[in-house]
């Protein structure tokens, strides 16, 4: 079965399973799990930051960042399509009493600085206090340009705001642009890394920031029930995610481009531009239910959408042969539909 629904479905490598089985562990709530400590130090050093915090998920890592940067009644500016606004259960408002102020994203995923400026609230008791801007990289599979990151950093600094990055796929952005994690991270006050998407660890994300922010986030992690005990078993896979899986993301990008090119040759598919490991394409066949069954029977999982683009995500567990097999199956379906 080739699962194109997301890169969250990746399975840990054999090396990860071995490392997890033999990890040195302690009680991380006491701060004495050596493998967790090593992972956090590794991530901080890669980014050129002081500290990092291992969390159970990207949703938790983003929420901890918002709660560490903001107080009750504060506000953060983000994209209308931002994951930490649209897809994380409203956690900032529900659990942090932090108001999101969404801004319409540009086609490239960026937030227009003029619209951000207009959304900043005056220092007045009638308004929530604007404290933070949150960006996402990649967003919709598209990396934010390095020039834009520099502009956003200067914008935030001039207005006394902090800048956070939801970096769920920040390594995809780095690999696609030929830069290091530190090159991207230098523009932010905090950012997250997801270990369980393209980097294929089974569980976990990291929040990276300065020591004061991470200490505050660590306290909030405990409040939110995120204090894990012998978490080194999970962190061991995270270490290998950072050391063995980053460069390999280029293979996912190449396979995504190959898939996009192949889909463009089908009459019933409209393909959008491909930037990293995601392909967005609208399937215009009249009977998508039949197509879904046809693909499932052939060993392919896709989240087909009617009337809008379907996202297909390439990852470690989909080889070039898997892409070719999907293209062949779609070609057969198209030919059979024509009779």
VENBELNOR-V113266 format. One record per backbone hydrogen bond with DSSP energy under -0.5 kcal/mol. NH is the residue of the N-H (numbers start at 1). CO is the residue of the C=O. E is the energy in kcal/mol with one decimal. If there is no record, write none. Layout:
nh,co,e
NH,CO,E
NH,CO,E
This chain:
nh,co,e
2,299,-3.5
3,1,-0.6
4,2,-0.8
4,301,-2.6
9,6,-0.8
10,7,-0.9
17,13,-2.2
18,14,-2.3
19,15,-2.4
20,16,-2.7
21,17,-1.9
22,18,-1.4
23,20,-0.9
28,26,-0.8
28,229,-2.3
30,27,-0.8
31,28,-0.6
32,27,-2.0
34,32,-0.8
35,24,-0.8
37,33,-2.4
38,34,-2.0
39,35,-2.2
40,36,-2.7
41,37,-2.2
42,38,-2.5
43,39,-2.5
44,40,-2.2
45,41,-2.5
46,42,-2.2
47,43,-1.7
48,44,-1.1
49,44,-2.7
51,209,-2.1
53,207,-2.4
55,205,-3.1
61,57,-2.1
62,58,-2.7
63,59,-2.1
64,60,-2.7
65,61,-1.9
66,62,-2.3
67,63,-2.7
68,64,-1.9
69,65,-2.2
70,66,-2.3
73,97,-3.0
74,71,-2.1
75,129,-2.7
76,99,-2.2
77,132,-2.9
78,101,-1.7
80,103,-2.7
82,79,-1.6
85,82,-1.2
86,82,-3.1
87,83,-2.1
91,88,-1.6
93,90,-0.5
94,90,-3.0
95,91,-2.8
96,91,-1.1
96,92,-0.7
97,93,-0.8
98,92,-2.3
99,74,-2.9
100,98,-0.5
101,76,-2.6
103,78,-2.5
106,110,-3.0
109,106,-2.0
112,104,-0.5
112,110,-0.5
116,112,-2.2
117,113,-2.6
118,114,-1.9
119,115,-1.3
120,116,-1.0
120,117,-0.6
124,122,-1.7
127,124,-2.0
129,73,-1.1
130,128,-0.6
131,75,-2.7
132,75,-1.2
133,162,-2.4
134,77,-3.1
135,164,-2.7
137,166,-2.4
139,142,-2.1
142,139,-1.5
149,145,-2.0
150,146,-1.9
151,147,-1.9
152,148,-2.9
153,149,-2.3
154,150,-2.2
155,151,-2.4
156,152,-2.6
157,153,-2.5
158,154,-2.4
159,155,-1.0
160,157,-1.3
161,156,-2.8
162,131,-2.1
164,133,-3.0
165,190,-1.6
166,135,-3.2
167,165,-1.3
169,137,-0.6
170,167,-2.0
172,169,-0.6
173,169,-1.6
174,170,-2.2
175,171,-2.7
176,172,-2.4
177,173,-1.6
178,174,-0.8
178,175,-0.6
179,174,-2.3
182,46,-0.6
184,180,-1.3
185,181,-3.0
186,182,-2.0
187,184,-1.5
188,185,-2.3
189,163,-3.0
190,163,-1.2
191,208,-1.8
192,165,-1.9
193,206,-2.1
194,167,-0.8
194,168,-0.6
195,193,-0.6
195,204,-2.2
196,204,-0.7
200,197,-1.9
201,195,-2.8
204,56,-1.0
205,55,-1.9
206,193,-2.6
207,53,-2.3
208,191,-3.0
209,51,-2.0
210,189,-0.5
214,210,-2.4
215,211,-2.3
216,212,-1.9
217,213,-2.7
218,214,-2.5
219,215,-1.5
220,216,-2.0
221,217,-2.6
222,218,-1.6
223,219,-1.9
224,220,-2.3
225,222,-1.5
226,221,-3.3
228,226,-0.8
231,229,-2.7
233,230,-1.3
234,231,-1.2
235,231,-2.4
236,232,-2.1
237,234,-0.7
238,234,-1.4
239,235,-2.2
240,236,-1.3
241,237,-2.0
242,238,-1.8
243,239,-1.5
244,240,-3.0
245,240,-0.6
245,241,-1.1
249,245,-0.6
249,246,-1.6
250,247,-1.6
251,248,-1.7
252,248,-0.8
253,249,-2.0
254,250,-2.2
255,251,-2.4
256,252,-2.3
257,253,-2.2
258,254,-2.1
259,255,-2.4
260,256,-2.7
261,257,-2.2
262,258,-2.1
263,259,-2.8
264,260,-1.8
265,262,-1.1
266,263,-2.0
269,266,-1.0
270,282,-2.3
271,269,-0.5
272,280,-2.9
275,278,-0.5
279,312,-3.0
281,279,-0.5
281,310,-2.1
282,270,-2.8
283,281,-0.6
284,268,-2.7
284,282,-0.7
285,268,-0.5
288,286,-0.6
291,287,-1.5
292,288,-2.7
293,289,-2.2
294,290,-2.6
295,291,-2.6
296,292,-2.6
297,293,-2.6
298,294,-1.1
299,295,-0.6
299,296,-1.3
300,295,-2.5
301,2,-2.5
302,300,-0.5
304,302,-1.1
307,305,-0.5
310,281,-3.4
312,279,-3.0
312,310,-0.5
313,4,-2.5
314,277,-3.2
318,315,-2.1
319,317,-0.5
323,319,-1.8
324,320,-2.5
325,321,-2.2
326,322,-2.0
327,323,-2.4
328,324,-2.2
329,325,-2.3
330,326,-2.5
331,327,-2.1
332,328,-2.3
333,329,-2.4
334,330,-2.4
335,331,-2.4
336,332,-2.8
337,333,-2.4
338,334,-1.4
339,335,-0.6
339,336,-0.7
